[in-house]
Amino acid sequence: MIRLARPSIDEEDVQAVREVLLSGFLVQAGRVRAFEQAVAGIVGCKYAVAVSSGTAALHVALLALDLRPGDFIVTSAYAWPSAANVAHLCGAEPVFVDVLPDTFNIDPSALEETVKRLMASAETAKRVRAIVPIHAFGQLADMPAIIAVAEHYGLPIIEDAACALGATLDGRQAGTWGVMGCFSFHPRKTITTGEGGLVTTDDPDLAKRLRVLRNHGLDPDASKPDFIDAGYNYRLTEFQGALGLIQLGKLERLIQQRRQIARQYNALLSSTRISAPAVPPHHNPVYQSYVVLLPHILTERRSELVDALKAESVETTIGTWHVPLTRYFRTRRGYKPGDYPVTDSVFARSMSLPMYEQLTPDVQRHIVERLETLTNQAT
Ligand SMILES: *Cc1c(COP(=O)(O)O)cnc(C)c1O
């Protein structure tokens, strides 16, 4: 089977984890701290707070802004549902915004319209608490345009940068554009700690609040332990921290390899009816996933194609989710097709192709050849 994704784990990673396991100190002994400092150095932010997953990162980030029942966050309709879920679990409501058809990122003019509408009534205006753009598949959202909207209405931005460690726009790193940036180290991201996540920020008060929330509400600065809030246990283990440090050492190489694989796919797809992902000027994505769009005529037949490829030992999947049309949000809120037309279309036509370090040009040629042949047979 040609796998969709594989983590890049070698002997060095195993050795680092093994050392921690044999040391007898599995939590809170310095590796996580070192990992945080290393990420802060790479991203270029003052503080980095490691947590147990990307979803935990989003959860503590929203709580650090004091998100309350009845509040709104404004986020992308085409996304992994973490941001919407954690907002909902805070008692708040995600307000979804459609995406752009070429980059899959939140549409700044639709965002502007949505925020404007919410701000037009005093009753809803006071409930809008944050904009949470998602850097789709490791390519930054249009942050200058999003910041313009956020500043106009005085709203903070939390970046869902789960897929985007190392991605830049105008040379500026993901995770440095909002008041907080949330990363994931799930095995499908460029580097992994198994499960794991992290929040970046330049604000010392937010950093402290994040540290309190991830560790039972304990005051991280007090000389005598005391609980100053109701917190979670969202800590990363030491062996994950050690793994993360080794993984970070390979980040630049892994990103360059992904970009090379993407260039090769782009070239192979250029003569087909399948659209390669768009990269607007000044963007430097990391290709957490390489997501193509099938021709419109195949809108109803993507899953057939995924199955046919699987039967030929090529693993592919959808791009990501149409969050308003997942059963939970659809049944609670009555969303229907047509509410987010671009998300409707890209959700139906997107396909994620294999992307991992060991993927060779020959295998890529084979994947695209089979994809093209099966696409042509289906139409
Ligand atoms: C992976 C991902 C998450 C969730 O991260 P976990 O570490 O799996 O909790 C959230 N948002 C986006 C956009 C993601 O891709």
The ligand as an SDF file (V2000), in Angstrom:
LIG
                    3D

 15 15  0  0  0  0  0  0  0  0999 V2000
   -4.6680   18.3540   13.1940 C   0  0  0  0  0  0  0  0  0  0  0  0
   -5.5030   19.5630   13.3370 C   0  0  0  0  0  0  0  0  0  0  0  0
   -6.0800   19.9330   14.5570 C   0  0  0  0  0  0  0  0  0  0  0  0
   -6.0790   19.0430   15.7620 C   0  0  0  0  0  0  0  0  0  0  0  0
   -4.8420   18.7050   16.2510 O   0  0  0  0  0  0  0  0  0  0  0  0
   -4.7480   17.4360   17.2460 P   0  0  0  0  0  0  0  0  0  0  0  0
   -3.3270   17.4780   17.6710 O   0  0  0  0  0  0  0  0  0  0  0  0
   -5.0860   16.2340   16.4160 O   0  0  0  0  0  0  0  0  0  0  0  0
   -5.7040   17.6650   18.3340 O   0  0  0  0  0  0  0  0  0  0  0  0
   -6.7740   21.1280   14.6350 C   0  0  0  0  0  0  0  0  0  0  0  0
   -6.9160   21.9270   13.5700 N   0  0  0  0  0  0  0  0  0  0  0  0
   -6.4040   21.5970   12.3700 C   0  0  0  0  0  0  0  0  0  0  0  0
   -6.5710   22.5300   11.2150 C   0  0  0  0  0  0  0  0  0  0  0  0
   -5.6970   20.4020   12.2090 C   0  0  0  0  0  0  0  0  0  0  0  0
   -5.2260   20.0640   11.0110 O   0  0  0  0  0  0  0  0  0  0  0  0
  1  2  1  0
  2  3  1  0
  2 14  2  0
  3  4  1  0
  3 10  2  0
  4  5  1  0
  5  6  1  0
  6  7  2  0
  6  8  1  0
  6  9  1  0
 10 11  1  0
 11 12  2  0
 12 13  1  0
 12 14  1  0
 14 15  1  0
M  END
$$$$
